[in-house]
Every structure is written in structure tokens, then in C-alpha cells.
Amino acid sequence: MSQIFAVHPDNPQSRLLRQAVSIIEEGGLIVYPTDSGYALGCRLGCKSALERIKALRQLGKHHNMTMVARDLSHLGTYARISKPIFRMLKAFTPGAYTFILNATPEVPRLMLHPKRKTLGFRIPAHTITMALLECLEAPLMSSTLILPGAAAPLSEPEAIYDLLGNKVDLVINGGICSHQPTTVVDLTGDVPVILREGKGDLSPFMGINEK
């Protein structure tokens, strides 16, 4: 039976966060708020939860998931990055960016496209997300909560619970979320390349040709 937790947006209740972490660690699928809308999240590398995400969103077999982390401390394990790229990530996180990075063999294979060994990585600027990740002490495997045929992610938690209550294990109600997508920046090459314009400020990357 799915649950919904009303978590305070400024002072998240540690008791509720611990319960959410227990659900994640047991292989559950949660809905949680971020700075760019609600997202689906699960334990890193959890195949059963990943299959539920793909079924719910009707995603293709090789759709890449995003790694959502609290800080850059796990990055050396999961991504190959140079010192300049690390400095760039440090400057622009947390924030509404998704960075595409070269993945290491430590990234669960089910997160990766078989022909493109790259990783989507982000650190949301959202109090509840950051508190949840601190309690979890590990990154999440995540995907934006946008349903088939929808133009934008779902943003109202009670409506999400009513719609998906039997398809997820927990909805974290952090209030109505912005649903502007992240800015996606590819950092796998010699220079950053903007793949998608979104909520994250583009000005640091102005002058770079878009794909």
C-alpha cells in the first residue's frame, strides 16, 4: 500500500526521512520533489524499481537514468572528470542542471546505454531532496515524473498520489513544485555543450554552440 508523507519544505522531519530511506533501501520506488519538479527515485542499481519506472513512464529499454546526489563526494567513484570539469561542477551545483559525464565501470550497467557510457548527474537545489540524500548517505537513481502523453511533469503531490498511489511506494509531499526542466550540459568532450535550455542559468555557457 502506497504512503504519502507531508514533509516540511524548510525543516524536513527526520522521522519521515528515515522512513523514506527505509523504503528506498528495501527496493521501493518513491516520488520526491526537486527544484525542477517531482521525480521518481530508487536505490542506485535497483533493477526491480527501475523496471517499474520504465513501465510507468513507458520508456524504452535503453533510456538513461540520472544519478541524483547531495554533493560531489561520490563523483570520483562514478565519473571520469578532469580538474577543470570538477571546478565547473563545484561552481554550478547545487542547481537546476543535469551534467552528462563519462561514466566509470562502477556505474550500474542498467543505468547506461550500451553504446554510450555516459552518466546524467545532478545536485538539486531543494531542501527536502538534500535532506533525504543526507539521510540515505548514497545517490538516488532517478527520472523526471512525466507521464506518457503529458507535456510537463506532474507538480501537485496530492494529485500524484491519487493517480499513482498503486504504482509507487511513497509520495513525498513537499508542496507544489516548479516544473521547468533542468538545463542539460554535456561535459564529456573538450568543451561544454548545451543540450537543452532549461531552468539553470545559461550565461556561463554563452558562446558555446548548441547541438
Summary of the structure (lengths in Angstrom):
residues: 211
radius of gyration: 16.3
end to end distance: 43.9
largest distance: 50.6
contacts: 657
relative contact order: 0.24
helix: 29%
strand: 25%
